[in-house]
């Protein structure tokens, strides 16, 4: 039986995999309509930074459970500030990312190449 943390990690891994596939699809679609790789990077990085900023807003607006003791509330809000600060840093870093569109285009070109025939009579 899998532990709770293993299940959480599996869910995170699934979301990361789905995000990679979605990013690849978006880059393909943008390239198909003539969007330059640099502009595609900017568009996708802004979308991803916006998603992180949304998480920042959600965390920042959270509050301690109603009726909590003051010490608990103080700790809660200190944790919220720390997480919100990290999310803002991640959003800033994400917004500045470049090069993914070109990498995706190169990967797609590589995947679309026909497989080269294996030499006859030889082993690995």
Secondary structure, DSSP 8 states (H G I E B T S, - for coil): ---HHHHHHHHHHHHHHHHHHHHHHHHHHHHHTT--HHHHHHHHHHHHHHHHHHHHHHHHT----TT--HHHHHHHHHHHHHHHHHHHHHHHHHHT---HHHHHHHHHHHHHS------TT---
